[in-house]
Amino acid sequence: MKEKGALLASLAAGHQGVLATIRRDARAQLSNVVHAFDPTTKLIRISTTNDRAKTRNLKRDPRATYYVPGSDFWKFAVADTTADLSPVARSVDDAVVDELVEVYRAISGEHPDWDEYRAAMVSEERLVIRVHIVSLYGQQ
C-alpha cells in the first residue's frame, strides 16, 4: 500500500467516520461516529453507550470496518479492524471515565464543566470502543 502514510494522516486529520459492525444476521450495521485517532499506536477510540447496536454487535463479533471520507468523493480511507470494549463507566473517578475524558479532549478540546461531563458518562453508561487497525486501504 504505497499511500499508507497518507491514509493514516487522513484518520488523524478529522474526527468523523462510519463504523460498520456485523449484525446477528451477518448484515452490516452502519453507525456515524466521531473518533479520536492516535497515529503512534494506530488506535481509533470512539465513545458510545452500552445499549447501542454497535456495542452489542462488537461484544458478539469484534470485527469491524471503519470508513473515513476524504476531501472529495473520490478520496477515502478504510480500515479493517478488530475492536475491544472498555468496561462501562461506573464511577466519576474510574479509569473508563478518565479514558472518556481523553477521547473528548482529542476530539473537542476542553469541556466547560468536567464534573458535569464525568457524571454524564456514568449516568449514560458510556464506554470506549478501541478499534485496532488490521489493514488499511483507500485513495488520497
DRENTORKOL-3810 file (N, C-alpha, C; in nm, 4 decimals):
REM DRENTORKOL-3810
@n.u->0.0855; n.v->-0.1165; n.w->0.0000; ca.u->0.0000; ca.v->0.0000; ca.w->0.0000; c.u->0.0902; c.v->0.1230; c.w->0.0000
@n.u->0.1070; n.v->0.1843; n.w->-0.1159; ca.u->0.2011; ca.v->0.2950; ca.w->-0.1309; c.u->0.1573; c.v->0.4211; c.w->-0.0588
@n.u->0.0292; n.v->0.4384; n.w->-0.0339; ca.u->-0.0235; ca.v->0.5601; ca.w->0.0272; c.u->-0.0563; c.v->0.5414; c.w->0.1746
@n.u->-0.0017; n.v->0.4405; n.w->0.2403; ca.u->-0.0393; ca.v->0.4122; ca.w->0.3788; c.u->-0.0207; c.v->0.5333; c.w->0.4690
@n.u->0.0882; n.v->0.6061; n.w->0.4550; ca.u->0.1108; ca.v->0.7246; ca.w->0.5374; c.u->0.0027; c.v->0.8286; c.w->0.5173
@n.u->-0.0374; n.v->0.8508; n.w->0.3927; ca.u->-0.1434; ca.v->0.9477; ca.w->0.3636; c.u->-0.2771; c.v->0.9001; c.w->0.4193
@n.u->-0.3013; n.v->0.7709; n.w->0.4154; ca.u->-0.4267; ca.v->0.7179; ca.w->0.4693; c.u->-0.4307; c.v->0.7331; c.w->0.6212
@n.u->-0.3198; n.v->0.7046; n.w->0.6871; ca.u->-0.3136; ca.v->0.7255; ca.w->0.8322; c.u->-0.3313; c.v->0.8731; c.w->0.8664
@n.u->-0.2715; n.v->0.9592; n.w->0.7859; ca.u->-0.2862; ca.v->1.1039; ca.w->0.8087; c.u->-0.4316; c.v->1.1462; c.w->0.7949
@n.u->-0.5060; n.v->1.0840; n.w->0.7046; ca.u->-0.6471; ca.v->1.1203; ca.w->0.6887; c.u->-0.7290; c.v->1.0795; c.w->0.8104
@n.u->-0.6905; n.v->0.9710; n.w->0.8776; ca.u->-0.7584; ca.v->0.9322; ca.w->1.0015; c.u->-0.7317; c.v->1.0344; c.w->1.1114
@n.u->-0.6113; n.v->1.0895; n.w->1.1111; ca.u->-0.5741; ca.v->1.1871; ca.w->1.2134; c.u->-0.6287; c.v->1.3263; c.w->1.1834
@n.u->-0.6549; n.v->1.3558; n.w->1.0566; ca.u->-0.6940; ca.v->1.4914; ca.w->1.0157; c.u->-0.8350; c.v->1.5294; c.w->1.0595
@n.u->-0.9232; n.v->1.4331; n.w->1.0669; ca.u->-1.0620; ca.v->1.4623; ca.w->1.1035; c.u->-1.1076; c.v->1.3708; c.w->1.2146
@n.u->-1.2326; n.v->1.3857; n.w->1.2499; ca.u->-1.2858; ca.v->1.3051; ca.w->1.3598; c.u->-1.4142; c.v->1.2314; c.w->1.3233
@n.u->-1.4579; n.v->1.2409; n.w->1.1986; ca.u->-1.5842; ca.v->1.1783; ca.w->1.1603; c.u->-1.5608; c.v->1.0566; c.w->1.0728
@n.u->-1.6437; n.v->0.9555; n.w->1.0941; ca.u->-1.6349; ca.v->0.8352; ca.w->1.0133; c.u->-1.7596; c.v->0.7508; c.w->1.0290
@n.u->-1.7573; n.v->0.6359; n.w->0.9637; ca.u->-1.8680; ca.v->0.5411; ca.w->0.9689; c.u->-1.8113; c.v->0.4065; c.w->1.0140
@n.u->-1.8648; n.v->0.3562; n.w->1.1255; ca.u->-1.8244; ca.v->0.2270; ca.w->1.1784; c.u->-1.9243; c.v->0.1225; c.w->1.1317
@n.u->-1.8736; n.v->0.0185; n.w->1.0661; ca.u->-1.9580; ca.v->-0.0919; ca.w->1.0203; c.u->-1.9290; c.v->-0.2130; c.w->1.1082
@n.u->-2.0335; n.v->-0.2596; n.w->1.1765; ca.u->-2.0226; ca.v->-0.3795; ca.w->1.2587; c.u->-2.1100; c.v->-0.4875; c.w->1.1967
@n.u->-2.1003; n.v->-0.6085; n.w->1.2506; ca.u->-2.1709; ca.v->-0.7228; ca.w->1.1925; c.u->-2.2899; c.v->-0.7582; c.w->1.2813
@n.u->-2.4086; n.v->-0.7479; n.w->1.2206; ca.u->-2.5307; ca.v->-0.7841; ca.w->1.2948; c.u->-2.5416; c.v->-0.9352; c.w->1.3078
@n.u->-2.6348; n.v->-0.9770; n.w->1.3936; ca.u->-2.6561; ca.v->-1.1199; ca.w->1.4167; c.u->-2.6874; c.v->-1.1956; c.w->1.2868
@n.u->-2.7562; n.v->-1.1304; n.w->1.1910; ca.u->-2.7901; ca.v->-1.1967; ca.w->1.0638; c.u->-2.6798; c.v->-1.1807; c.w->0.9598
@n.u->-2.5622; n.v->-1.1324; n.w->1.0002; ca.u->-2.4418; ca.v->-1.1154; ca.w->0.9177; c.u->-2.4471; c.v->-0.9958; c.w->0.8231
@n.u->-2.5510; n.v->-0.9168; n.w->0.8289; ca.u->-2.5547; ca.v->-0.7936; ca.w->0.7506; c.u->-2.4773; c.v->-0.6859; c.w->0.8248
@n.u->-2.4341; n.v->-0.5849; n.w->0.7491; ca.u->-2.3608; ca.v->-0.4739; ca.w->0.8099; c.u->-2.4568; c.v->-0.3802; c.w->0.8818
@n.u->-2.4130; n.v->-0.3290; n.w->0.9946; ca.u->-2.4848; ca.v->-0.2249; ca.w->1.0677; c.u->-2.3915; c.v->-0.1047; c.w->1.0696
@n.u->-2.4355; n.v->0.0076; n.w->1.0120; ca.u->-2.3510; ca.v->0.1261; ca.w->0.9973; c.u->-2.3883; c.v->0.2317; c.w->1.0999
@n.u->-2.2849; n.v->0.2934; n.w->1.1577; ca.u->-2.3057; ca.v->0.3988; ca.w->1.2573; c.u->-2.2150; c.v->0.5163; c.w->1.2254
@n.u->-2.2742; n.v->0.6349; n.w->1.2109; ca.u->-2.1937; ca.v->0.7566; ca.w->1.2017; c.u->-2.1386; c.v->0.7839; c.w->1.3408
@n.u->-2.0083; n.v->0.8062; n.w->1.3500; ca.u->-1.9444; ca.v->0.8290; ca.w->1.4800; c.u->-1.8386; c.v->0.9373; c.w->1.4674
@n.u->-1.7940; n.v->0.9862; n.w->1.5816; ca.u->-1.6750; ca.v->1.0706; ca.w->1.5877; c.u->-1.5684; c.v->0.9903; c.w->1.6610
@n.u->-1.4439; n.v->1.0131; n.w->1.6227; ca.u->-1.3355; ca.v->0.9321; ca.w->1.6765; c.u->-1.2151; c.v->1.0171; c.w->1.7151
@n.u->-1.1341; n.v->0.9596; n.w->1.7997; ca.u->-1.0012; ca.v->1.0117; ca.w->1.8298; c.u->-0.9033; c.v->0.9083; c.w->1.7751
@n.u->-0.8003; n.v->0.9544; n.w->1.7042; ca.u->-0.7021; ca.v->0.8637; ca.w->1.6458; c.u->-0.5629; c.v->0.8992; c.w->1.6958
@n.u->-0.4915; n.v->0.7986; n.w->1.7419; ca.u->-0.3532; ca.v->0.8160; ca.w->1.7847; c.u->-0.2637; c.v->0.7544; c.w->1.6774
@n.u->-0.1932; n.v->0.8375; n.w->1.5990; ca.u->-0.1100; ca.v->0.7837; ca.w->1.4912; c.u->0.0082; c.v->0.7005; c.w->1.5417
@n.u->0.0521; n.v->0.7228; n.w->1.6644; ca.u->0.1637; ca.v->0.6460; ca.w->1.7193; c.u->0.1242; c.v->0.5005; c.w->1.7430
@n.u->0.0086; n.v->0.4804; n.w->1.8038; ca.u->-0.0381; ca.v->0.3450; ca.w->1.8341; c.u->-0.1314; c.v->0.2898; c.w->1.7261
@n.u->-0.1737; n.v->0.3771; n.w->1.6341; ca.u->-0.2706; ca.v->0.3417; ca.w->1.5292; c.u->-0.4021; c.v->0.2919; c.w->1.5902
@n.u->-0.4409; n.v->0.3568; n.w->1.7000; ca.u->-0.5628; ca.v->0.3198; ca.w->1.7716; c.u->-0.6697; c.v->0.4262; c.w->1.7498
@n.u->-0.7878; n.v->0.3807; n.w->1.7097; ca.u->-0.9056; ca.v->0.4651; ca.w->1.6944; c.u->-0.9920; c.v->0.4419; c.w->1.8176
@n.u->-1.0353; n.v->0.5506; n.w->1.8836; ca.u->-1.1223; ca.v->0.5357; ca.w->2.0005; c.u->-1.2521; c.v->0.6117; c.w->1.9788
@n.u->-1.3615; n.v->0.5482; n.w->2.0191; ca.u->-1.4965; ca.v->0.6003; ca.w->1.9994; c.u->-1.5725; c.v->0.5876; c.w->2.1309
@n.u->-1.6371; n.v->0.6961; n.w->2.1715; ca.u->-1.7239; ca.v->0.6932; ca.w->2.2895; c.u->-1.8636; c.v->0.6499; c.w->2.2451
@n.u->-1.9231; n.v->0.5589; n.w->2.3213; ca.u->-2.0584; ca.v->0.5142; ca.w->2.2907; c.u->-2.1273; c.v->0.4703; c.w->2.4190
@n.u->-2.2553; n.v->0.4373; n.w->2.4077; ca.u->-2.3287; ca.v->0.3878; ca.w->2.5238; c.u->-2.3430; c.v->0.2363; c.w->2.5152
@n.u->-2.3674; n.v->0.1777; n.w->2.6304; ca.u->-2.3748; ca.v->0.0328; ca.w->2.6409; c.u->-2.4941; c.v->-0.0275; c.w->2.5665
@n.u->-2.5986; n.v->0.0531; n.w->2.5415; ca.u->-2.7206; ca.v->-0.0012; ca.w->2.4805; c.u->-2.7257; c.v->0.0108; c.w->2.3283
@n.u->-2.6206; n.v->0.0555; n.w->2.2637; ca.u->-2.6208; ca.v->0.0748; ca.w->2.1181; c.u->-2.6023; c.v->-0.0565; c.w->2.0436
@n.u->-2.6561; n.v->-0.0614; n.w->1.9229; ca.u->-2.6419; ca.v->-0.1803; ca.w->1.8386; c.u->-2.4944; c.v->-0.2103; c.w->1.8115
@n.u->-2.4146; n.v->-0.1075; n.w->1.7848; ca.u->-2.2727; ca.v->-0.1318; ca.w->1.7561; c.u->-2.2032; c.v->-0.1971; c.w->1.8748
@n.u->-2.2416; n.v->-0.1586; n.w->1.9960; ca.u->-2.1824; ca.v->-0.2174; ca.w->2.1160; c.u->-2.2203; c.v->-0.3650; c.w->2.1255
@n.u->-2.3473; n.v->-0.3944; n.w->2.1100; ca.u->-2.3925; ca.v->-0.5351; ca.w->2.1151; c.u->-2.3243; c.v->-0.6170; c.w->2.0069
@n.u->-2.3166; n.v->-0.5615; n.w->1.8859; ca.u->-2.2542; ca.v->-0.6342; ca.w->1.7748; c.u->-2.1070; c.v->-0.6641; c.w->1.8037
@n.u->-2.0343; n.v->-0.5648; n.w->1.8563; ca.u->-1.8914; ca.v->-0.5838; ca.w->1.8822; c.u->-1.8660; c.v->-0.6789; c.w->1.9988
@n.u->-1.9574; n.v->-0.6846; n.w->2.0924; ca.u->-1.9439; ca.v->-0.7831; ca.w->2.2005; c.u->-1.9545; c.v->-0.9245; c.w->2.1449
@n.u->-2.0379; n.v->-0.9419; n.w->2.0447; ca.u->-2.0590; ca.v->-1.0721; ca.w->1.9828; c.u->-1.9489; c.v->-1.1058; c.w->1.8826
@n.u->-1.9061; n.v->-1.0052; n.w->1.8037; ca.u->-1.8063; ca.v->-1.0259; ca.w->1.6984; c.u->-1.7209; c.v->-0.8991; c.w->1.6901
@n.u->-1.5941; n.v->-0.9054; n.w->1.7277; ca.u->-1.5112; ca.v->-0.7843; ca.w->1.7352; c.u->-1.4634; c.v->-0.7304; c.w->1.6000
@n.u->-1.4958; n.v->-0.7978; n.w->1.4917; ca.u->-1.4534; ca.v->-0.7478; ca.w->1.3606; c.u->-1.5394; c.v->-0.6288; c.w->1.3195
@n.u->-1.4735; n.v->-0.5282; n.w->1.2615; ca.u->-1.5445; ca.v->-0.4095; ca.w->1.2149; c.u->-1.4648; c.v->-0.3462; c.w->1.1018
@n.u->-1.5314; n.v->-0.2598; n.w->1.0290; ca.u->-1.4658; ca.v->-0.1802; ca.w->0.9259; c.u->-1.4967; c.v->-0.0350; c.w->0.9561
@n.u->-1.3952; n.v->0.0503; n.w->0.9385; ca.u->-1.4122; ca.v->0.1922; ca.w->0.9669; c.u->-1.3797; c.v->0.2717; c.w->0.8413
@n.u->-1.4755; n.v->0.3546; n.w->0.7993; ca.u->-1.4645; ca.v->0.4359; ca.w->0.6780; c.u->-1.4524; c.v->0.5830; c.w->0.7165
@n.u->-1.3537; n.v->0.6504; n.w->0.6592; ca.u->-1.3358; ca.v->0.7939; ca.w->0.6813; c.u->-1.3367; c.v->0.8627; c.w->0.5451
@n.u->-1.4304; n.v->0.9565; n.w->0.5245; ca.u->-1.4348; ca.v->1.0280; ca.w->0.3961; c.u->-1.3175; c.v->1.1243; c.w->0.3836
@n.u->-1.2782; n.v->1.1501; n.w->0.2604; ca.u->-1.1706; ca.v->1.2452; ca.w->0.2329; c.u->-1.2257; c.v->1.3810; c.w->0.1954
@n.u->-1.1404; n.v->1.4596; n.w->0.1331; ca.u->-1.1763; ca.v->1.5974; ca.w->0.0984; c.u->-1.2719; c.v->1.6065; c.w->-0.0205
@n.u->-1.2842; n.v->1.4984; n.w->-0.0970; ca.u->-1.3858; ca.v->1.4918; ca.w->-0.2022; c.u->-1.4349; c.v->1.3476; c.w->-0.2121
@n.u->-1.5341; n.v->1.3253; n.w->-0.2951; ca.u->-1.5994; ca.v->1.1947; ca.w->-0.3023; c.u->-1.5021; c.v->1.0814; c.w->-0.3356
@n.u->-1.3971; n.v->1.1088; n.w->-0.4105; ca.u->-1.3054; ca.v->1.0055; ca.w->-0.4568; c.u->-1.1903; c.v->0.9795; c.w->-0.3608
@n.u->-1.1866; n.v->1.0493; n.w->-0.2496; ca.u->-1.0809; ca.v->1.0291; ca.w->-0.1508; c.u->-1.1425; c.v->0.9707; c.w->-0.0236
@n.u->-1.0780; n.v->0.8666; n.w->0.0277; ca.u->-1.1309; ca.v->0.7988; ca.w->0.1458; c.u->-1.0233; c.v->0.7088; c.w->0.2053
@n.u->-1.0464; n.v->0.6669; n.w->0.3284; ca.u->-0.9634; ca.v->0.5650; ca.w->0.3939; c.u->-1.0577; c.v->0.4633; c.w->0.4567
@n.u->-1.0222; n.v->0.3376; n.w->0.4443; ca.u->-1.0999; ca.v->0.2293; ca.w->0.5039; c.u->-1.0052; c.v->0.1412; c.w->0.5839
@n.u->-1.0384; n.v->0.1195; n.w->0.7086; ca.u->-0.9587; ca.v->0.0348; ca.w->0.7966; c.u->-1.0382; c.v->-0.0903; c.w->0.8307
@n.u->-0.9814; n.v->-0.2060; n.w->0.8007; ca.u->-1.0360; ca.v->-0.3306; ca.w->0.8537; c.u->-0.9784; c.v->-0.3433; c.w->0.9936
@n.u->-1.0632; n.v->-0.3760; n.w->1.0899; ca.u->-1.0220; ca.v->-0.3654; ca.w->1.2297; c.u->-1.0742; c.v->-0.4802; c.w->1.3153
@n.u->-1.0192; n.v->-0.4859; n.w->1.4344; ca.u->-1.0794; ca.v->-0.5614; ca.w->1.5433; c.u->-1.0965; c.v->-0.4622; c.w->1.6580
@n.u->-1.1991; n.v->-0.4822; n.w->1.7352; ca.u->-1.2299; ca.v->-0.3875; ca.w->1.8421; c.u->-1.2314; c.v->-0.4579; c.w->1.9765
@n.u->-1.1953; n.v->-0.3820; n.w->2.0779; ca.u->-1.2224; ca.v->-0.4267; ca.w->2.2135; c.u->-1.2955; c.v->-0.3140; c.w->2.2842
@n.u->-1.3714; n.v->-0.3508; n.w->2.3839; ca.u->-1.4560; ca.v->-0.2561; ca.w->2.4544; c.u->-1.4090; c.v->-0.2405; c.w->2.5981
@n.u->-1.4053; n.v->-0.1162; n.w->2.6420; ca.u->-1.3750; ca.v->-0.0925; ca.w->2.7828; c.u->-1.4956; c.v->-0.1386; c.w->2.8648
@n.u->-1.4791; n.v->-0.1502; n.w->2.9956; ca.u->-1.5981; ca.v->-0.1696; ca.w->3.0793; c.u->-1.6869; c.v->-0.0449; c.w->3.0704
@n.u->-1.8061; n.v->-0.0562; n.w->3.1197; ca.u->-1.8979; ca.v->0.0576; ca.w->3.1274; c.u->-1.8534; c.v->0.1470; c.w->3.2430
@n.u->-1.8627; n.v->0.2781; n.w->3.2230; ca.u->-1.8274; ca.v->0.3741; ca.w->3.3289; c.u->-1.9205; c.v->0.3527; c.w->3.4482
@n.u->-1.8628; n.v->0.3366; n.w->3.5677; ca.u->-1.9423; ca.v->0.3107; ca.w->3.6883; c.u->-1.9245; c.v->0.4168; c.w->3.7958
@n.u->-1.8166; n.v->0.4940; n.w->3.7871; ca.u->-1.7865; ca.v->0.5933; ca.w->3.8893; c.u->-1.7165; c.v->0.7113; c.w->3.8231
@n.u->-1.7442; n.v->0.8328; n.w->3.8705; ca.u->-1.6888; ca.v->0.9530; ca.w->3.8069; c.u->-1.5367; c.v->0.9549; c.w->3.8069
@n.u->-1.4740; n.v->0.8759; n.w->3.8939; ca.u->-1.3284; ca.v->0.8764; ca.w->3.9009; c.u->-1.2656; c.v->0.7435; c.w->3.8575
@n.u->-1.3410; n.v->0.6601; n.w->3.7838; ca.u->-1.2818; ca.v->0.5333; ca.w->3.7396; c.u->-1.1989; c.v->0.5522; c.w->3.6120
@n.u->-1.1233; n.v->0.4503; n.w->3.5765; ca.u->-1.0325; ca.v->0.4567; ca.w->3.4613; c.u->-1.1079; c.v->0.4752; c.w->3.3295
@n.u->-1.2283; n.v->0.4224; n.w->3.3202; ca.u->-1.3079; ca.v->0.4380; ca.w->3.1981; c.u->-1.3440; c.v->0.5844; c.w->3.1770
@n.u->-1.3893; n.v->0.6512; n.w->3.2811; ca.u->-1.4238; ca.v->0.7927; ca.w->3.2687; c.u->-1.2984; c.v->0.8741; c.w->3.2356
@n.u->-1.1851; n.v->0.8379; n.w->3.2942; ca.u->-1.0596; ca.v->0.9063; ca.w->3.2593; c.u->-1.0295; c.v->0.8901; c.w->3.1097
@n.u->-1.0510; n.v->0.7705; n.w->3.0564; ca.u->-1.0275; ca.v->0.7478; ca.w->2.9128; c.u->-1.1285; c.v->0.8249; c.w->2.8281
@n.u->-1.2539; n.v->0.8303; n.w->2.8723; ca.u->-1.3547; ca.v->0.9085; ca.w->2.8004; c.u->-1.3178; c.v->1.0568; c.w->2.7980
@n.u->-1.2588; n.v->1.1064; n.w->2.9048; ca.u->-1.2094; ca.v->1.2443; ca.w->2.9071; c.u->-1.0995; c.v->1.2619; c.w->2.8018
@n.u->-1.0073; n.v->1.1661; n.w->2.7934; ca.u->-0.9011; ca.v->1.1723; ca.w->2.6924; c.u->-0.9600; c.v->1.1762; c.w->2.5513
@n.u->-1.0592; n.v->1.0924; n.w->2.5254; ca.u->-1.1231; ca.v->1.0884; ca.w->2.3938; c.u->-1.1896; c.v->1.2224; c.w->2.3644
@n.u->-1.2629; n.v->1.2751; n.w->2.4606; ca.u->-1.3296; ca.v->1.4039; ca.w->2.4415; c.u->-1.2271; c.v->1.5123; c.w->2.4086
@n.u->-1.1203; n.v->1.5185; n.w->2.4868; ca.u->-1.0169; ca.v->1.6211; ca.w->2.4645; c.u->-0.9555; c.v->1.6090; c.w->2.3256
@n.u->-0.9309; n.v->1.4876; n.w->2.2803; ca.u->-0.8707; ca.v->1.4675; ca.w->2.1485; c.u->-0.9625; c.v->1.5147; c.w->2.0365
@n.u->-1.0925; n.v->1.5058; n.w->2.0584; ca.u->-1.1898; ca.v->1.5442; ca.w->1.9562; c.u->-1.2295; c.v->1.6906; c.w->1.9682
@n.u->-1.2575; n.v->1.7364; n.w->2.0900; ca.u->-1.3207; ca.v->1.8678; ca.w->2.1092; c.u->-1.2448; c.v->1.9655; c.w->2.1978
@n.u->-1.1351; n.v->1.9245; n.w->2.2556; ca.u->-1.0635; ca.v->2.0150; ca.w->2.3456; c.u->-1.1181; c.v->2.0086; c.w->2.4871
@n.u->-1.1167; n.v->2.1203; n.w->2.5535; ca.u->-1.1594; ca.v->2.1246; ca.w->2.6937; c.u->-1.3116; c.v->2.1380; c.w->2.7061
@n.u->-1.3660; n.v->2.0702; n.w->2.8037; ca.u->-1.5083; ca.v->2.0775; ca.w->2.8349; c.u->-1.5298; c.v->2.1913; c.w->2.9354
@n.u->-1.6420; n.v->2.2631; n.w->2.9281; ca.u->-1.6643; ca.v->2.3733; ca.w->3.0217; c.u->-1.6871; c.v->2.3296; c.w->3.1668
@n.u->-1.7280; n.v->2.2032; n.w->3.1876; ca.u->-1.7544; ca.v->2.1559; ca.w->3.3234; c.u->-1.7231; c.v->2.0059; c.w->3.3304
@n.u->-1.6001; n.v->1.9737; n.w->3.3690; ca.u->-1.5580; ca.v->1.8338; ca.w->3.3714; c.u->-1.6348; c.v->1.7510; c.w->3.4747
@n.u->-1.6742; n.v->1.8092; n.w->3.5850; ca.u->-1.7525; ca.v->1.7335; ca.w->3.6837; c.u->-1.8859; c.v->1.6903; c.w->3.6231
@n.u->-1.9506; n.v->1.7823; n.w->3.5535; ca.u->-2.0766; ca.v->1.7502; ca.w->3.4858; c.u->-2.0544; c.v->1.6423; c.w->3.3793
@n.u->-1.9479; n.v->1.6560; n.w->3.3024; ca.u->-1.9158; ca.v->1.5584; ca.w->3.1977; c.u->-1.8960; c.v->1.4192; c.w->3.2584
@n.u->-1.8148; n.v->1.4117; n.w->3.3635; ca.u->-1.7873; ca.v->1.2829; ca.w->3.4270; c.u->-1.9153; c.v->1.2183; c.w->3.4798
@n.u->-2.0026; n.v->1.2964; n.w->3.5405; ca.u->-2.1300; ca.v->1.2431; ca.w->3.5900; c.u->-2.2165; c.v->1.1923; c.w->3.4752
@n.u->-2.2169; n.v->1.2643; n.w->3.3641; ca.u->-2.2953; ca.v->1.2228; ca.w->3.2474; c.u->-2.2436; c.v->1.0901; c.w->3.1900
@n.u->-2.1118; n.v->1.0699; n.w->3.1899; ca.u->-2.0551; ca.v->0.9453; ca.w->3.1373; c.u->-2.1033; c.v->0.8248; c.w->3.2171
@n.u->-2.1176; n.v->0.8423; n.w->3.3476; ca.u->-2.1664; ca.v->0.7346; ca.w->3.4337; c.u->-2.3165; c.v->0.7144; c.w->3.4129
@n.u->-2.3940; n.v->0.8229; n.w->3.4146; ca.u->-2.5398; ca.v->0.8092; ca.w->3.4019; c.u->-2.5803; c.v->0.7569; c.w->3.2643
@n.u->-2.5022; n.v->0.7887; n.w->3.1605; ca.u->-2.5322; ca.v->0.7402; ca.w->3.0249; c.u->-2.4778; c.v->0.6001; c.w->2.9991
@n.u->-2.4070; n.v->0.5432; n.w->3.0964; ca.u->-2.3439; ca.v->0.4108; ca.w->3.0825; c.u->-2.2543; c.v->0.4061; c.w->2.9593
@n.u->-2.1641; n.v->0.5021; n.w->2.9520; ca.u->-2.0720; ca.v->0.5100; ca.w->2.8383; c.u->-1.9528; c.v->0.4184; c.w->2.8561
@n.u->-1.8927; n.v->0.3862; n.w->2.7430; ca.u->-1.7722; ca.v->0.3051; ca.w->2.7366; c.u->-1.6912; c.v->0.3501; c.w->2.6157
@n.u->-1.5727; n.v->0.2949; n.w->2.6018; ca.u->-1.4866; ca.v->0.3286; ca.w->2.4883; c.u->-1.4725; c.v->0.2069; c.w->2.3991
@n.u->-1.4986; n.v->0.2270; n.w->2.2704; ca.u->-1.4666; ca.v->0.1253; ca.w->2.1698; c.u->-1.3246; c.v->0.1553; c.w->2.1242
@n.u->-1.2352; n.v->0.0590; n.w->2.1391; ca.u->-1.0966; ca.v->0.0727; ca.w->2.0937; c.u->-1.0823; c.v->-0.0097; c.w->1.9660
@n.u->-1.0590; n.v->0.0606; n.w->1.8571; ca.u->-1.0559; ca.v->-0.0025; ca.w->1.7252; c.u->-0.9104; c.v->-0.0142; c.w->1.6805
@n.u->-0.8655; n.v->-0.1378; n.w->1.6621; ca.u->-0.7274; ca.v->-0.1672; ca.w->1.6233; c.u->-0.7224; c.v->-0.1966; c.w->1.4734
@n.u->-0.6410; n.v->-0.1231; n.w->1.4013; ca.u->-0.6321; ca.v->-0.1386; ca.w->1.2568; c.u->-0.5563; c.v->-0.2659; c.w->1.2214
@n.u->-0.6196; n.v->-0.3500; n.w->1.1388; ca.u->-0.5593; ca.v->-0.4720; ca.w->1.0886; c.u->-0.5006; c.v->-0.4460; c.w->0.9498
@n.u->-0.5773; n.v->-0.3783; n.w->0.8658; ca.u->-0.5295; ca.v->-0.3411; ca.w->0.7324; c.u->-0.5970; c.v->-0.2091; c.w->0.6947
@n.u->-0.5368; n.v->-0.1416; n.w->0.5998; ca.u->-0.5837; ca.v->-0.0081; ca.w->0.5611; c.u->-0.5740; c.v->0.0060; c.w->0.4105
@n.u->-0.6809; n.v->0.0587; n.w->0.3497; ca.u->-0.6771; ca.v->0.0849; ca.w->0.2063; c.u->-0.7582; c.v->0.2102; c.w->0.1775
@n.u->-0.7475; n.v->0.2584; n.w->0.0569; ca.u->-0.8225; ca.v->0.3770; ca.w->0.0190; c.u->-0.7523; c.v->0.4549; c.w->-0.0893
@n.u->-0.7946; n.v->0.5791; n.w->-0.1042; ca.u->-0.7421; ca.v->0.6676; ca.w->-0.2082; c.u->-0.7282; c.v->0.8071; c.w->-0.1515
@n.u->-0.6107; n.v->0.8655; n.w->-0.1618; ca.u->-0.5870; ca.v->1.0015; ca.w->-0.1150; c.u->-0.5272; c.v->1.0857; c.w->-0.2256
END
